[in-house]
Amino acid sequence: MSIQTAILAGGCFWCIESSFSRLKGVKQAISGYCGGEKIDATYKQVCTGQTAHAEVVRVEFDDSVIEFQQILDVFFFLHDPTQLNRQGNDIGPQYRSAIFYTNEAQKQQALDKISALEASGQFEQKIVTEVTEAMPFYPAEAYHQGYFDENPSQGYCQFIIAPKMAKFSQTFSHLLAD
């Protein structure tokens, strides 16, 4: 067993944390902040768009159960990597698409995945996902962890996350934990 860490930004962390936490081989998926200029980060600071942090999910996974390539497949499914500094109505640099790689193999796989997606024509516009070396990760406040599972009837969860989760569960049923 070899545990790896991936740090991924794809819009609101509530949306991607809820999916990654359901995958076989994922030990934990933690919402947080990465890629910013300030030491430490809080939701209140990051929401201003002035810290340069992105909302991210740190995914710790057993690469003998789920490979980084599969993590990337899920990541690119869960958000629109062609939107610069936004996902839908969530606007600002904190909602950018980014992969903060933790080793050179992850960097190369991320770059190869982006090249393959662009060559496939799956997206009509250019992919703007940043591929950057991992920077310090700051866990988000406790109330952000497992937000969708704890608040399924909250408006954003009902109208944005729930439909995405249904589509994700259907598409990646073979990767879901029992």
Residue pairs with C-beta under 8 A, 6 or more apart in sequence:
1 62
1 64
2 62
2 63
2 64
3 27
3 60
3 61
3 62
3 63
4 60
4 61
4 63
4 68
4 102
4 103
4 106
5 58
5 59
5 60
5 61
5 102
5 134
6 58
6 59
6 61
6 68
6 71
6 99
6 101
6 102
6 106
7 34
7 56
7 57
7 58
7 59
7 99
7 100
7 102
7 134
7 137
8 16
8 20
8 56
8 57
8 59
8 71
8 75
8 98
8 99
8 100
9 34
9 35
9 54
9 55
9 56
9 57
9 95
9 96
9 97
9 98
9 99
9 100
9 130
10 16
10 75
10 78
10 79
10 81
10 87
10 97
11 55
11 79
11 86
11 87
11 88
11 90
11 95
11 97
12 55
12 87
12 90
12 95
12 156
12 160
13 31
13 32
13 55
13 56
13 57
13 140
13 144
14 31
14 144
14 147
14 148
14 156
14 157
14 161
15 78
15 79
15 87
15 148
15 160
15 161
15 164
16 29
16 57
16 75
16 78
16 79
17 29
17 30
17 31
17 57
17 145
17 146
17 147
17 148
18 146
18 147
18 148
18 149
18 161
18 165
19 74
19 78
19 164
19 165
19 168
19 172
20 26
20 29
20 57
20 59
20 71
20 74
21 28
21 29
21 146
21 149
22 169
22 176
22 177
23 61
23 66
23 70
23 71
23 74
23 172
23 175
23 176
23 177
24 65
24 66
24 175
24 176
24 177
24 178
25 61
25 62
25 63
25 64
25 65
25 66
26 59
26 60
26 61
26 62
26 66
26 177
27 60
27 61
27 62
28 58
28 59
28 60
29 57
29 58
29 59
29 60
30 57
30 58
30 60
30 139
30 140
30 145
31 55
31 56
31 57
31 139
31 140
31 144
31 145
31 147
32 41
32 55
32 56
32 57
32 58
32 137
32 138
32 139
32 140
33 41
33 46
33 51
33 53
33 54
33 55
33 56
33 94
33 137
33 138
33 140
34 53
34 54
34 56
34 58
34 98
34 100
34 134
34 135
34 136
34 137
34 138
35 52
35 53
35 54
35 56
35 98
35 100
35 130
35 132
35 135
36 46
36 51
36 52
36 53
36 54
36 135
37 51
37 52
37 53
38 45
38 51
38 52
38 53
39 136
40 138
41 51
41 53
41 138
42 141
43 140
43 141
43 144
45 51
45 53
46 53
46 55
46 94
47 92
47 94
49 92
49 93
49 94
51 94
52 93
53 94
53 138
54 93
54 94
54 95
54 96
54 98
55 94
55 95
55 140
56 98
56 100
56 137
58 137
58 139
59 71
61 68
61 71
66 175
68 105
68 106
68 109
69 109
69 113
70 175
72 99
72 109
72 110
72 113
73 172
74 168
74 172
74 175
75 99
76 113
76 117
77 168
77 171
77 172
78 164
78 168
79 87
79 97
80 87
80 88
80 97
80 123
81 97
81 114
81 117
81 123
81 127
81 128
81 129
82 123
82 124
82 125
82 126
82 127
82 128
83 97
83 128
84 96
84 128
85 91
85 92
85 93
85 95
85 96
86 92
86 95
86 96
87 95
87 97
88 160
96 128
96 130
97 127
97 128
97 129
97 130
98 129
98 130
98 131
98 132
99 106
99 110
99 129
99 130
99 131
99 132
100 132
100 133
100 134
100 135
100 137
101 107
101 110
101 131
101 132
101 133
101 134
102 134
107 131
107 133
110 129
110 131
111 131
114 127
114 129
114 131
117 123
117 127
118 126
118 127
139 145
147 157
148 157
148 161
148 162
148 165
151 157
152 158
152 162
169 176
